[in-house]
Amino acid sequence: MKFAQLAVGQRFLYKEAEYTKISPLMAEAAEAGSRQLVSRSATVTPLGDLPKQPEIPSEIPVDQLDQVMQNLAGEINDILAASGMSATETGRMARELQQAFIRARQALGLNP
């Protein structure tokens, strides 16, 4: 099996050591707890069962969803501000993201 096919949280063997996949490209060693970059195409041996996926609620309160969207917008703005891009690039990216947020909020019924 290839590393890319593993679910995040799944344990596996790689180069005779046990790891847990912690992101699409990172794994954490079971013994030392050190992190290692693993190629998506690396051959690995899965261990144990797949991790349980969190249960998705059937309903999310509108106020909570609205707050999460606002927090996400703030975090994206912070990332843009710290990106080192020029003011022109940052402004263009911010405008594109703002339009994407408006579309997402409209799709969720959070914008009139």
C-alpha positions in Angstrom: 0.0 0.0 0.0 1.2 3.5 -0.7 1.5 6.1 2.1 -1.0 8.4 0.3 -3.7 5.6 0.7 -3.4 5.6 4.5 -5.9 7.5 6.6 -4.6 10.2 8.9 -4.3 8.5 12.3 -3.5 5.1 10.9 -0.5 3.1 12.1 1.9 1.5 9.6 5.3 0.0 9.1 7.9 1.9 7.1 11.6 1.0 6.8 11.2 -1.6 9.6 9.8 1.0 12.1 6.2 1.7 13.3 4.7 5.1 12.6 1.4 6.9 12.7 0.3 9.1 9.8 -0.3 12.6 11.1 -0.8 14.5 7.9 -0.8 13.9 4.1 3.1 14.0 4.1 4.1 13.5 7.8 4.4 10.5 10.1 5.3 10.2 13.8 7.5 7.4 15.0 5.9 5.2 17.6 9.1 4.8 19.6 10.8 8.2 19.6 7.9 10.4 18.8 10.0 12.1 16.1 8.3 13.3 12.9 9.4 12.3 9.4 8.4 13.4 6.0 7.2 10.4 4.0 6.8 10.4 0.2 3.2 9.9 -0.9 4.4 7.1 -3.1 6.4 5.3 -0.4 5.4 1.7 0.1 4.1 1.0 3.7 2.4 -1.8 5.6 -0.8 -0.8 7.4 -1.1 -2.0 11.0 -4.4 -2.6 12.9 -7.8 -1.2 12.0 -8.5 2.1 10.4 -9.0 4.9 13.0 -12.6 5.7 13.8 -13.8 8.8 11.9 -15.5 11.4 14.1 -19.3 11.3 13.8 -20.6 14.2 11.8 -23.6 15.9 13.4 -26.8 16.0 11.4 -27.3 19.6 12.3 -25.0 22.5 13.3 -26.5 25.5 15.0 -26.5 28.5 12.6 -24.8 30.8 15.3 -22.0 28.3 15.7 -21.5 27.9 12.0 -21.5 31.6 11.5 -18.9 32.0 14.2 -16.7 29.3 12.7 -16.9 31.0 9.3 -15.9 34.4 10.9 -13.0 32.8 12.7 -11.8 31.1 9.6 -11.9 34.4 7.7 -9.9 36.1 10.4 -7.3 33.3 10.3 -7.0 33.5 6.6 -6.5 37.3 6.8 -3.8 36.7 9.4 -2.1 34.2 7.1 -2.2 36.6 4.2 -0.8 39.4 6.2 2.2 37.2 7.3 2.7 35.7 3.9 5.4 38.1 2.7 3.5 38.6 -0.6 3.4 42.1 -2.1 0.5 44.4 -1.2 -0.8 43.9 -4.7 -0.7 40.1 -4.5 -2.2 40.2 -0.9 -5.0 42.5 -2.0 -5.8 40.3 -5.1 -5.8 37.2 -3.0 -8.0 38.8 -0.3 -10.6 39.9 -2.8 -10.7 36.4 -4.4 -11.1 34.8 -0.9 -13.7 37.3 0.1 -15.8 36.4 -3.0 -15.4 32.6 -2.2 -16.5 33.3 1.4 -19.6 35.2 0.2 -20.5 32.3 -2.1 -20.0 29.8 0.7 -22.0 31.8 3.2 -24.8 32.2 0.6 -24.8 28.5 0.0 -25.2 27.9 3.7 -27.9 30.5 4.1 -25.8 32.7 6.3 -26.0 35.7 3.9 -29.2 37.2 2.7 
